[in-house]
């Protein structure tokens, strides 16, 4: 786990960051540093590697969303943090964790998510997952990357490229530093994507979230994130919904100024 800001910050001034699929804690370093600075003196931002990445242990054989929820509980106990932030698939983990923690001592004082990857009553198309897993298991990295790109970015120009052509392009791109990291994390990504997407969740199940939950979404992110955020916001009384017009799905790790400022203001408020 990595801490940015004041190491001795009290729990009410600590924010735990739960990262997305294919991303290690160190990739969130620029965002975590910027958020700690935006929060100000006496605040801390803690970010940890989820199972199967960075310095964490591998995913266990019985890995599921319950594993992720137990890990969030452990991190909150270890840091004493009273605030939680989730990005992408980490947003799904954070929402499911707080749903389970509702009414207990682990329920955070404040919860915010950006582009939460939650399958709300079919809001996310999961048809591509089986083919992605098949390609990963066969060691066909270019094909796996192609199926992932087409599945997670529907409606884009990239998604319209014929699969064999895109697979060849992805195979060449897999030699880049970023895609080498994607390749290393693919086996763990299969498990976490299935854990997050396989079962379509009922939006009513999230109505127990704290009334001050802050849903955030990028104006340039894939449309299903915006639809998911809209449904969740409508289901959680008292929650807020913020769309960042220039925000994209990767704007959190990139420490996009507008988003960092909004997140810092939410937790300070």
Secondary structure, 3 states (H helix, E strand, C coil): CEEEECCCCCHHHEEEEECCCCCCHHHHHHHHHHHHHHHCCCCEEEECCCCCCCCCCCCCCCCCHHHHHHHHHHHHHHHCCCEEEEECHHHHHHHHHHHHHCCCCCCCCEEEEECCCCCECCCCCCCCHHHHHHHHHCCCHHHHHHHHHHHHCCCCCHHHCCHHHHHHHHHHHCCCHHHHHHHHHHHHHHHHHHHHHCCCECHHHHHHCCCCCEEEEECCCCHHHHHHHHHHHHHCCCCEEEEECCCCHHHCCCCCHHHHHHHHHHHHC
